[in-house]
């Protein structure tokens, strides 16, 4: 005897099933017009690329070049006394 009744279906959570579901949702959203769905998908992809480039640019500007070279502002940390 099965652990689940025949009416209950196990939800498929694989990547292929998720992609298929997203494609169906996209087509439903555009009333079955495949060209409109592809256009919306391409626009979303291009916006994602632009955002990714912007975030990468922000990350490049966010680190301290002085810190990476081992230089710090005066007073930022105690200066070691040179041993004679």
Biopython code that builds the backbone (N, CA, C, O; Angstrom):
import numpy as np
from Bio.PDB.StructureBuilder import StructureBuilder

atoms = [
    (1, "UNK", "N", (0.844, -1.171, 0.000)),
    (1, "UNK", "CA", (0.000, 0.000, 0.000)),
    (1, "UNK", "C", (0.888, 1.232, 0.000)),
    (1, "UNK", "O", (1.902, 1.286, 0.695)),
    (2, "UNK", "N", (0.500, 2.197, -0.772)),
    (2, "UNK", "CA", (1.277, 3.420, -0.941)),
    (2, "UNK", "C", (1.114, 4.334, 0.269)),
    (2, "UNK", "O", (0.073, 4.337, 0.927)),
    (3, "UNK", "N", (2.154, 5.105, 0.549)),
    (3, "UNK", "CA", (2.119, 6.031, 1.675)),
    (3, "UNK", "C", (1.260, 7.255, 1.373)),
    (3, "UNK", "O", (0.775, 7.918, 2.290)),
    (4, "UNK", "N", (1.070, 7.557, 0.080)),
    (4, "UNK", "CA", (0.274, 8.720, -0.295)),
    (4, "UNK", "C", (-0.904, 8.271, -1.143)),
    (4, "UNK", "O", (-0.782, 7.343, -1.942)),
    (5, "UNK", "N", (-2.042, 8.927, -0.970)),
    (5, "UNK", "CA", (-3.175, 8.604, -1.839)),
    (5, "UNK", "C", (-2.839, 8.944, -3.287)),
    (5, "UNK", "O", (-1.975, 9.781, -3.546)),
    (6, "UNK", "N", (-3.508, 8.306, -4.216)),
    (6, "UNK", "CA", (-3.237, 8.488, -5.642)),
    (6, "UNK", "C", (-3.514, 9.910, -6.099)),
    (6, "UNK", "O", (-2.903, 10.378, -7.060)),
    (7, "UNK", "N", (-4.433, 10.612, -5.421)),
    (7, "UNK", "CA", (-4.778, 11.961, -5.844)),
    (7, "UNK", "C", (-3.677, 12.970, -5.545)),
    (7, "UNK", "O", (-3.562, 13.975, -6.248)),
    (8, "UNK", "N", (-2.878, 12.730, -4.534)),
    (8, "UNK", "CA", (-1.827, 13.683, -4.165)),
    (8, "UNK", "C", (-0.613, 13.489, -5.068)),
    (8, "UNK", "O", (-0.138, 12.373, -5.277)),
    (9, "UNK", "N", (-0.127, 14.608, -5.594)),
    (9, "UNK", "CA", (1.062, 14.548, -6.430)),
    (9, "UNK", "C", (2.224, 15.169, -5.673)),
    (9, "UNK", "O", (2.065, 16.165, -4.967)),
    (10, "UNK", "N", (3.367, 14.576, -5.828)),
    (10, "UNK", "CA", (4.564, 15.111, -5.208)),
    (10, "UNK", "C", (5.068, 16.243, -6.094)),
    (10, "UNK", "O", (5.215, 16.074, -7.305)),
    (11, "UNK", "N", (5.331, 17.395, -5.487)),
    (11, "UNK", "CA", (5.786, 18.548, -6.252)),
    (11, "UNK", "C", (7.224, 18.325, -6.710)),
    (11, "UNK", "O", (8.099, 17.989, -5.912)),
    (12, "UNK", "N", (7.451, 18.515, -7.999)),
    (12, "UNK", "CA", (8.780, 18.353, -8.580)),
    (12, "UNK", "C", (9.561, 19.643, -8.351)),
    (12, "UNK", "O", (9.175, 20.696, -8.860)),
    (13, "UNK", "N", (10.642, 19.574, -7.600)),
    (13, "UNK", "CA", (11.398, 20.775, -7.270)),
    (13, "UNK", "C", (12.748, 20.817, -7.982)),
    (13, "UNK", "O", (13.654, 21.532, -7.553)),
    (14, "UNK", "N", (12.884, 20.058, -9.059)),
    (14, "UNK", "CA", (14.145, 20.083, -9.795)),
    (14, "UNK", "C", (14.268, 21.393, -10.553)),
    (14, "UNK", "O", (13.279, 22.100, -10.747)),
    (15, "UNK", "N", (15.468, 21.713, -10.977)),
    (15, "UNK", "CA", (15.714, 22.942, -11.722)),
    (15, "UNK", "C", (14.938, 22.953, -13.026)),
    (15, "UNK", "O", (14.394, 23.987, -13.412)),
    (16, "UNK", "N", (14.877, 21.817, -13.711)),
    (16, "UNK", "CA", (14.123, 21.736, -14.965)),
    (16, "UNK", "C", (12.645, 22.029, -14.747)),
    (16, "UNK", "O", (12.027, 22.732, -15.547)),
    (17, "UNK", "N", (12.080, 21.502, -13.683)),
    (17, "UNK", "CA", (10.668, 21.749, -13.386)),
    (17, "UNK", "C", (10.435, 23.215, -13.047)),
    (17, "UNK", "O", (9.422, 23.791, -13.444)),
    (18, "UNK", "N", (11.363, 23.820, -12.320)),
    (18, "UNK", "CA", (11.221, 25.228, -11.959)),
    (18, "UNK", "C", (11.310, 26.114, -13.201)),
    (18, "UNK", "O", (10.538, 27.063, -13.339)),
    (19, "UNK", "N", (12.240, 25.813, -14.102)),
    (19, "UNK", "CA", (12.379, 26.573, -15.344)),
    (19, "UNK", "C", (11.125, 26.420, -16.201)),
    (19, "UNK", "O", (10.625, 27.400, -16.753)),
    (20, "UNK", "N", (10.622, 25.202, -16.311)),
    (20, "UNK", "CA", (9.399, 24.969, -17.092)),
    (20, "UNK", "C", (8.224, 25.760, -16.523)),
    (20, "UNK", "O", (7.424, 26.323, -17.270)),
    (21, "UNK", "N", (8.130, 25.795, -15.218)),
    (21, "UNK", "CA", (7.061, 26.551, -14.574)),
    (21, "UNK", "C", (7.210, 28.047, -14.845)),
    (21, "UNK", "O", (6.220, 28.730, -15.109)),
    (22, "UNK", "N", (8.435, 28.557, -14.782)),
    (22, "UNK", "CA", (8.663, 29.974, -15.061)),
    (22, "UNK", "C", (8.325, 30.325, -16.502)),
    (22, "UNK", "O", (7.779, 31.395, -16.770)),
    (23, "UNK", "N", (8.649, 29.422, -17.439)),
    (23, "UNK", "CA", (8.322, 29.651, -18.850)),
    (23, "UNK", "C", (6.811, 29.686, -19.040)),
    (23, "UNK", "O", (6.292, 30.553, -19.744)),
    (24, "UNK", "N", (6.105, 28.752, -18.419)),
    (24, "UNK", "CA", (4.647, 28.727, -18.519)),
    (24, "UNK", "C", (4.045, 30.007, -17.940)),
    (24, "UNK", "O", (3.122, 30.578, -18.520)),
    (25, "UNK", "N", (4.568, 30.456, -16.794)),
    (25, "UNK", "CA", (4.074, 31.692, -16.182)),
    (25, "UNK", "C", (4.328, 32.890, -17.088)),
    (25, "UNK", "O", (3.472, 33.766, -17.217)),
    (26, "UNK", "N", (5.499, 32.932, -17.713)),
    (26, "UNK", "CA", (5.843, 34.039, -18.602)),
    (26, "UNK", "C", (4.920, 34.066, -19.821)),
    (26, "UNK", "O", (4.462, 35.130, -20.238)),
    (27, "UNK", "N", (4.651, 32.897, -20.385)),
    (27, "UNK", "CA", (3.744, 32.827, -21.530)),
    (27, "UNK", "C", (2.314, 33.209, -21.131)),
    (27, "UNK", "O", (1.622, 33.903, -21.876)),
    (28, "UNK", "N", (1.881, 32.756, -19.964)),
    (28, "UNK", "CA", (0.543, 33.135, -19.472)),
    (28, "UNK", "C", (0.446, 34.641, -19.272)),
    (28, "UNK", "O", (-0.576, 35.252, -19.582)),
    (29, "UNK", "N", (1.510, 35.231, -18.754)),
    (29, "UNK", "CA", (1.532, 36.668, -18.498)),
    (29, "UNK", "C", (1.400, 37.469, -19.790)),
    (29, "UNK", "O", (0.865, 38.577, -19.787)),
    (30, "UNK", "N", (1.892, 36.905, -20.896)),
    (30, "UNK", "CA", (1.842, 37.591, -22.192)),
    (30, "UNK", "C", (0.800, 36.968, -23.127)),
    (30, "UNK", "O", (0.939, 37.045, -24.348)),
    (31, "UNK", "N", (-0.227, 36.360, -22.566)),
    (31, "UNK", "CA", (-1.362, 35.769, -23.286)),
    (31, "UNK", "C", (-0.920, 34.836, -24.410)),
    (31, "UNK", "O", (-1.558, 34.786, -25.461)),
    (32, "UNK", "N", (0.163, 34.102, -24.196)),
    (32, "UNK", "CA", (0.605, 33.107, -25.170)),
    (32, "UNK", "C", (1.447, 33.657, -26.315)),
    (32, "UNK", "O", (1.868, 32.896, -27.186)),
    (33, "UNK", "N", (1.698, 34.957, -26.330)),
    (33, "UNK", "CA", (2.520, 35.538, -27.391)),
    (33, "UNK", "C", (3.993, 35.312, -27.058)),
    (33, "UNK", "O", (4.570, 35.973, -26.194)),
    (34, "UNK", "N", (4.580, 34.353, -27.778)),
    (34, "UNK", "CA", (5.951, 33.966, -27.482)),
    (34, "UNK", "C", (6.943, 35.099, -27.717)),
    (34, "UNK", "O", (7.889, 35.273, -26.949)),
    (35, "UNK", "N", (6.723, 35.872, -28.786)),
    (35, "UNK", "CA", (7.637, 36.975, -29.098)),
    (35, "UNK", "C", (7.642, 38.006, -27.963)),
    (35, "UNK", "O", (8.704, 38.491, -27.574)),
    (36, "UNK", "N", (6.480, 38.338, -27.440)),
    (36, "UNK", "CA", (6.380, 39.298, -26.334)),
    (36, "UNK", "C", (7.056, 38.738, -25.077)),
    (36, "UNK", "O", (7.709, 39.473, -24.336)),
    (37, "UNK", "N", (6.895, 37.442, -24.847)),
    (37, "UNK", "CA", (7.526, 36.810, -23.685)),
    (37, "UNK", "C", (9.048, 36.834, -23.819)),
    (37, "UNK", "O", (9.756, 37.126, -22.856)),
    (38, "UNK", "N", (9.545, 36.525, -25.018)),
    (38, "UNK", "CA", (10.994, 36.566, -25.240)),
    (38, "UNK", "C", (11.531, 37.986, -25.114)),
    (38, "UNK", "O", (12.623, 38.195, -24.586)),
    (39, "UNK", "N", (10.770, 38.959, -25.595)),
    (39, "UNK", "CA", (11.185, 40.354, -25.494)),
    (39, "UNK", "C", (11.277, 40.776, -24.023)),
    (39, "UNK", "O", (12.236, 41.438, -23.628)),
    (40, "UNK", "N", (10.303, 40.403, -23.229)),
    (40, "UNK", "CA", (10.320, 40.725, -21.799)),
    (40, "UNK", "C", (11.490, 40.036, -21.107)),
    (40, "UNK", "O", (12.143, 40.625, -20.246)),
    (41, "UNK", "N", (11.750, 38.800, -21.480)),
    (41, "UNK", "CA", (12.865, 38.052, -20.905)),
    (41, "UNK", "C", (14.195, 38.697, -21.264)),
    (41, "UNK", "O", (15.080, 38.808, -20.416)),
    (42, "UNK", "N", (14.345, 39.124, -22.521)),
    (42, "UNK", "CA", (15.582, 39.779, -22.971)),
    (42, "UNK", "C", (15.773, 41.112, -22.251)),
    (42, "UNK", "O", (16.890, 41.446, -21.857)),
    (43, "UNK", "N", (14.692, 41.877, -22.077)),
    (43, "UNK", "CA", (14.798, 43.150, -21.364)),
    (43, "UNK", "C", (15.226, 42.931, -19.922)),
    (43, "UNK", "O", (16.064, 43.668, -19.402)),
    (44, "UNK", "N", (14.662, 41.932, -19.279)),
    (44, "UNK", "CA", (15.033, 41.625, -17.897)),
    (44, "UNK", "C", (16.496, 41.217, -17.814)),
    (44, "UNK", "O", (17.208, 41.609, -16.889)),
    (45, "UNK", "N", (16.936, 40.430, -18.784)),
    (45, "UNK", "CA", (18.325, 39.975, -18.814)),
    (45, "UNK", "C", (19.276, 41.159, -18.985)),
    (45, "UNK", "O", (20.295, 41.237, -18.299)),
    (46, "UNK", "N", (18.951, 42.080, -19.897)),
    (46, "UNK", "CA", (19.817, 43.240, -20.122)),
    (46, "UNK", "C", (19.850, 44.156, -18.900)),
    (46, "UNK", "O", (20.898, 44.714, -18.574)),
    (47, "UNK", "N", (18.711, 44.313, -18.220)),
    (47, "UNK", "CA", (18.696, 45.117, -16.991)),
    (47, "UNK", "C", (19.541, 44.451, -15.906)),
    (47, "UNK", "O", (20.238, 45.131, -15.153)),
    (48, "UNK", "N", (19.478, 43.126, -15.830)),
    (48, "UNK", "CA", (20.285, 42.391, -14.858)),
    (48, "UNK", "C", (21.770, 42.543, -15.144)),
    (48, "UNK", "O", (22.566, 42.701, -14.219)),
    (49, "UNK", "N", (22.154, 42.498, -16.428)),
    (49, "UNK", "CA", (23.554, 42.705, -16.793)),
    (49, "UNK", "C", (24.028, 44.096, -16.425)),
    (49, "UNK", "O", (25.129, 44.257, -15.898)),
    (50, "UNK", "N", (23.208, 45.109, -16.698)),
    (50, "UNK", "CA", (23.570, 46.484, -16.371)),
    (50, "UNK", "C", (23.731, 46.652, -14.863)),
    (50, "UNK", "O", (24.668, 47.307, -14.406)),
    (51, "UNK", "N", (22.829, 46.067, -14.100)),
    (51, "UNK", "CA", (22.919, 46.142, -12.640)),
    (51, "UNK", "C", (24.158, 45.419, -12.135)),
    (51, "UNK", "O", (24.816, 45.889, -11.206)),
    (52, "UNK", "N", (24.477, 44.287, -12.735)),
    (52, "UNK", "CA", (25.667, 43.536, -12.353)),
    (52, "UNK", "C", (26.930, 44.354, -12.611)),
    (52, "UNK", "O", (27.840, 44.365, -11.783)),
    (53, "UNK", "N", (26.990, 45.041, -13.759)),
    (53, "UNK", "CA", (28.139, 45.884, -14.074)),
    (53, "UNK", "C", (28.222, 47.062, -13.104)),
    (53, "UNK", "O", (29.315, 47.441, -12.683)),
    (54, "UNK", "N", (27.082, 47.640, -12.749)),
    (54, "UNK", "CA", (27.079, 48.752, -11.804)),
    (54, "UNK", "C", (27.572, 48.309, -10.433)),
    (54, "UNK", "O", (28.340, 49.018, -9.783)),
    (55, "UNK", "N", (27.128, 47.127, -9.995)),
    (55, "UNK", "CA", (27.564, 46.617, -8.698)),
    (55, "UNK", "C", (29.053, 46.301, -8.697)),
    (55, "UNK", "O", (29.740, 46.543, -7.705)),
    (56, "UNK", "N", (29.554, 45.760, -9.807)),
    (56, "UNK", "CA", (30.987, 45.475, -9.903)),
    (56, "UNK", "C", (31.791, 46.766, -9.863)),
    (56, "UNK", "O", (32.851, 46.822, -9.239)),
    (57, "UNK", "N", (31.295, 47.794, -10.522)),
    (57, "UNK", "CA", (31.964, 49.096, -10.516)),
    (57, "UNK", "C", (31.967, 49.687, -9.108)),
    (57, "UNK", "O", (32.980, 50.231, -8.667)),
    (58, "UNK", "N", (30.846, 49.585, -8.402)),
    (58, "UNK", "CA", (30.776, 50.072, -7.023)),
    (58, "UNK", "C", (31.745, 49.311, -6.132)),
    (58, "UNK", "O", (32.388, 49.905, -5.267)),
    (59, "UNK", "N", (31.855, 48.019, -6.332)),
    (59, "UNK", "CA", (32.760, 47.202, -5.518)),
    (59, "UNK", "C", (34.208, 47.602, -5.771)),
    (59, "UNK", "O", (35.015, 47.623, -4.842)),
    (60, "UNK", "N", (34.544, 47.919, -7.015)),
    (60, "UNK", "CA", (35.909, 48.338, -7.327)),
    (60, "UNK", "C", (36.256, 49.652, -6.634)),
    (60, "UNK", "O", (37.404, 49.864, -6.243)),
    (61, "UNK", "N", (35.277, 50.526, -6.480)),
    (61, "UNK", "CA", (35.536, 51.816, -5.841)),
    (61, "UNK", "C", (35.429, 51.750, -4.329)),
    (61, "UNK", "O", (35.809, 52.709, -3.656)),
    (62, "UNK", "N", (34.932, 50.670, -3.773)),
    (62, "UNK", "CA", (34.635, 50.644, -2.345)),
    (62, "UNK", "C", (35.807, 50.225, -1.470)),
    (62, "UNK", "O", (35.742, 50.403, -0.254)),
    (63, "UNK", "N", (36.863, 49.682, -2.030)),
    (63, "UNK", "CA", (37.969, 49.277, -1.176)),
    (63, "UNK", "C", (38.997, 50.398, -1.100)),
    (63, "UNK", "O", (39.065, 51.259, -1.976)),
    (64, "UNK", "N", (39.779, 50.371, -0.056)),
    (64, "UNK", "CA", (40.797, 51.379, 0.166)),
    (64, "UNK", "C", (42.104, 50.944, -0.472)),
    (64, "UNK", "O", (42.699, 49.944, -0.071)),
    (65, "UNK", "N", (42.549, 51.700, -1.466)),
    (65, "UNK", "CA", (43.814, 51.365, -2.120)),
    (65, "UNK", "C", (44.985, 51.489, -1.138)),
    (65, "UNK", "O", (45.938, 50.714, -1.202)),
    (66, "UNK", "N", (44.907, 52.460, -0.239)),
    (66, "UNK", "CA", (45.953, 52.608, 0.775)),
    (66, "UNK", "C", (46.011, 51.394, 1.687)),
    (66, "UNK", "O", (47.095, 50.935, 2.049)),
    (67, "UNK", "N", (44.866, 50.882, 2.055)),
    (67, "UNK", "CA", (44.838, 49.691, 2.907)),
    (67, "UNK", "C", (45.459, 48.508, 2.179)),
    (67, "UNK", "O", (46.218, 47.741, 2.772)),
    (68, "UNK", "N", (45.142, 48.357, 0.907)),
    (68, "UNK", "CA", (45.680, 47.231, 0.151)),
    (68, "UNK", "C", (47.192, 47.334, -0.020)),
    (68, "UNK", "O", (47.871, 46.311, -0.102)),
    (69, "UNK", "N", (47.730, 48.552, -0.075)),
    (69, "UNK", "CA", (49.175, 48.735, -0.200)),
    (69, "UNK", "C", (49.864, 48.747, 1.157)),
    (69, "UNK", "O", (51.091, 48.826, 1.225)),
    (70, "UNK", "N", (49.094, 48.668, 2.235)),
    (70, "UNK", "CA", (49.686, 48.665, 3.566)),
    (70, "UNK", "C", (49.893, 50.057, 4.126)),
    (70, "UNK", "O", (50.598, 50.215, 5.123)),
    (71, "UNK", "N", (49.307, 51.064, 3.520)),
    (71, "UNK", "CA", (49.434, 52.436, 3.993)),
    (71, "UNK", "C", (48.185, 52.815, 4.765)),
    (71, "UNK", "O", (47.079, 52.418, 4.401)),
    (72, "UNK", "N", (48.361, 53.583, 5.830)),
    (72, "UNK", "CA", (47.222, 54.004, 6.635)),
    (72, "UNK", "C", (47.346, 55.472, 6.941)),
    (72, "UNK", "O", (48.431, 56.047, 6.851)),
    (73, "UNK", "N", (46.247, 56.074, 7.301)),
    (73, "UNK", "CA", (46.260, 57.476, 7.712)),
    (73, "UNK", "C", (47.054, 57.620, 8.995)),
    (73, "UNK", "O", (47.116, 56.700, 9.811)),
    (74, "UNK", "N", (47.668, 58.797, 9.163)),
    (74, "UNK", "CA", (48.427, 59.055, 10.384)),
    (74, "UNK", "C", (47.476, 58.983, 11.572)),
    (74, "UNK", "O", (46.400, 59.579, 11.548)),
    (75, "UNK", "N", (47.865, 58.266, 12.591)),
    (75, "UNK", "CA", (47.049, 58.134, 13.783)),
    (75, "UNK", "C", (46.022, 57.017, 13.706)),
    (75, "UNK", "O", (45.316, 56.767, 14.683)),
    (76, "UNK", "N", (45.922, 56.355, 12.594)),
    (76, "UNK", "CA", (44.930, 55.291, 12.460)),
    (76, "UNK", "C", (45.326, 54.066, 13.281)),
    (76, "UNK", "O", (44.469, 53.317, 13.749)),
    (77, "UNK", "N", (46.613, 53.875, 13.447)),
    (77, "UNK", "CA", (47.086, 52.787, 14.307)),
    (77, "UNK", "C", (48.416, 53.232, 14.910)),
    (77, "UNK", "O", (49.098, 54.086, 14.343)),
    (78, "UNK", "N", (48.778, 52.680, 16.016)),
    (78, "UNK", "CA", (50.022, 53.097, 16.661)),
    (78, "UNK", "C", (51.234, 52.812, 15.767)),
    (78, "UNK", "O", (51.316, 51.769, 15.117)),
    (79, "UNK", "N", (52.147, 53.742, 15.752)),
    (79, "UNK", "CA", (53.371, 53.581, 14.975)),
    (79, "UNK", "C", (54.363, 52.810, 15.832)),
    (79, "UNK", "O", (54.585, 53.139, 16.997)),
    (80, "UNK", "N", (54.951, 51.786, 15.241)),
    (80, "UNK", "CA", (55.943, 50.992, 15.983)),
    (80, "UNK", "C", (57.249, 51.763, 16.100)),
    (80, "UNK", "O", (57.700, 52.410, 15.155)),
    (81, "UNK", "N", (57.827, 51.680, 17.250)),
    (81, "UNK", "CA", (59.137, 52.276, 17.474)),
    (81, "UNK", "C", (60.184, 51.398, 16.828)),
    (81, "UNK", "O", (60.157, 50.176, 16.971)),
    (82, "UNK", "N", (61.110, 52.020, 16.114)),
    (82, "UNK", "CA", (62.182, 51.233, 15.482)),
    (82, "UNK", "C", (63.154, 50.798, 16.567)),
    (82, "UNK", "O", (63.567, 51.593, 17.411)),
    (83, "UNK", "N", (63.503, 49.543, 16.529)),
    (83, "UNK", "CA", (64.448, 49.020, 17.505)),
    (83, "UNK", "C", (65.854, 49.380, 17.072)),
    (83, "UNK", "O", (66.215, 49.204, 15.909)),
    (84, "UNK", "N", (66.664, 49.895, 18.022)),
    (84, "UNK", "CA", (68.038, 50.292, 17.691)),
    (84, "UNK", "C", (69.006, 49.195, 17.975)),
    (84, "UNK", "O", (70.206, 49.358, 17.755)),
]
sb = StructureBuilder()
sb.init_structure("model")
sb.init_model(0)
sb.init_chain("A")
sb.init_seg("    ")
for serial, (resi, resn, name, xyz) in enumerate(atoms, 1):
    if name == "N":
        sb.init_residue(resn, " ", resi, " ")
    sb.init_atom(name, np.array(xyz, "f"), 0.0, 1.0, " ", f" {name:<3s}", serial, name[0])
structure = sb.get_structure()
